Amino acid sequence: MIRVGILGASGYSALELMKILLRHPEVRITALTTRQTDARPVGEVHPSLADRLDLALENLPLAEVAERTDCVFCCLPHGASAAAVAELLPRGKKVIDLSADYRLNDAAEYQKWYAVEHPDPARLPTTVYGLPEIYRERIQSADLIANPGCYPTSAILALAPLLRAGAILPRGIIVDSKSGVSGAGREPKAHLHFPECNESVSAYGVGTHRHMPEIDQILTDVADAEVRVVFTPHLIPMDRGILSTSYAEPTGEFDDASLLGILKEFYAGEPFVRVSKNLPTTKHVSNTNFCDITVRSVRGRVVVVSAIDNLIKGASGAAVQNFNLMYGFKETTALL
C-alpha cells in the first residue's frame, strides 16, 4: 500500500485526485495540506467527500508530510511547489507536481513567462514531462514528474503524431482552445463570477499565455525541429472541459483517411486516447481520463480537433496515470 499526500488540497485538482485515489486499491491517503492555519475536515472543504475520507486539511511542515507519505502530489501555486519539491525529494519521496514549476526545462524561460526566479533550477533539465503517450518509458523510472498543463495536453496529443510522421510543417501552427471555468481554479476572481462569465465567451492571454512555451517545448522535442505555435485560449460558460482546434500546413497531399491513419497508428494500444472520424465534444470526455481526437483536410490545411476533461486528463487523471507508471501498477488502475 502506497501512502500518498496531497499538498494544496483545497482546490479542484486536489478534489479530483482524492476522488480517483479513493478508488485505487494500492493507495492510502495519509496527508492533506493547506496554507490555512486552522485544520478543517476534508468533508467541510469538499462536501462531496463527507464520510468518505477521515482526514483534515492541515498546515503541516514538510518534514511531517514526508514521515506520513511515500509519494506526494503537489497542487501548490508555481514557486511554492518547487520549494516543496526541493525538500521532499532528498527525503526519498516520489513527487508528481501539478504546478508549472518543472514543465519548462530552462530557468531563464521560466522566469520570462512566470516573472519569478525559479527556486530549484538545477532540476529543470532532467525532470520528466508527465505525458505518458510521449514519455512513458522515462516516467516509469522517474522520482519527479512535471504533470502537463491542461491546454498543452489537448494540443500536444492532437499534433504530436502528425509532426512525428512529418505530415505537417513545424511552422505556422495555430491552436485555438476553449476551456470551462474550472480551469481558472477555485479561488474567486471577478471575471469568473456567474454574471460575468455566463452567456459570454472571451479570449484571454493572447500571445502571453504561459502554456504556449510548454506546447512549443514538447512539440519541438517530438518533431526534432523548432515549433512555435500561436496559441489562443478562450473562457466559455461551462464547468469543465477543453476543446482545442489546431490548424497546420501539410507537407504533401493527405486526405482525411490517411491523416486519421497516422493518428490511429501513433495511438494504437493507448488506453486513454480515442481516435475517431467523429468530431469530439467535451461532454463525451467529461469526468473521464480520455482524450478524443479527429482530423480533417480542409482547403490545403490540416485541422485537428481534440477534447479532454481539463481536471482529469488535463490534471489529476494524468497525475494518477503517471503514478501508476512510476509504481508499476496497471496504467488504467482507478481511471476506468
C-alpha positions, 0 to 999 in steps of 0.5 A: 500500500502506497501512502500518498499526500496531497499538498494544496488540497483545497482546490479542484485538482486536489478534489479530483485526485482524492476522488480517483485515489479513493478508488485505487486499491494500492493507495492510502491517503495519509496527508492533506495540506493547506496554507490555512492555519486552522485544520478543517475536515476534508468533508467541510472543504469538499462536501462531496467527500463527507464520510468518505475520507477521515482526514483534515486539511492541515498546515503541516511542515514538510518534514511531517508530510514526508514521515506520513507519505511515500509519494506526494502530489503537489497542487501548490501555486508555481514557486511554492511547489518547487520549494516543496519539491526541493525538500521532499525529494532528498527525503526519498519521496516520489513527487508528481507536481501539478504546478508549472514549476518543472514543465519548462526545462530552462530557468531563464524561460521560466522566469520570462513567462512566470516573472519569478526566479525559479527556486530549484533550477538545477532540476529543470533539465532532467525532470520528466514531462508527465505525458505518458503517450510521449514519455512513458518509458522515462516516467516509469523510472522517474522520482519527479514528474512535471504533470502537463498543463491542461491546454498543452495536453489537448494540443500536444496529443492532437499534433504530436503524431502528425509532426512525428510522421512529418505530415505537417510543417513545424511552422505556422501552427495555430491552436485555438482552445476553449476551456470551462471555468474550472480551469481558472481554479477555485479561488474567486476572481471577478471575471469568473463570477456567474454574471460575468462569465455566463452567456459570454465567451472571451479570449484571454492571454493572447500571445502571453499565455504561459502554456504556449512555451510548454506546447512549443517545448514538447512539440519541438522535442517530438518533431526534432525541429523548432515549433512555435505555435500561436496559441489562443485560449478562450473562457466559455460558460461551462464547468469543465472541459477543453476543446482545442482546434489546431490548424497546420500546413501539410507537407504533401497531399493527405486526405482525411483517411490517411491523416486519421491513419497516422493518428490511429497508428501513433495511438494504437494500444493507448488506453486513454486516447480515442481516435475517431472520424467523429468530431469530439465534444467535451461532454463525451470526455467529461469526468473521464481520463480520455482524450478524443481526437479527429482530423480533417483536410480542409482547403490545403490545411490540416485541422485537428480537433481534440477534447479532454476533461481539463481536471482529469486528463488535463490534471489529476487523471494524468497525475494518477496515470503517471503514478501508476507508471512510476509504481508499476501498477496497471496504467488504467488502475482507478481511471476506468 
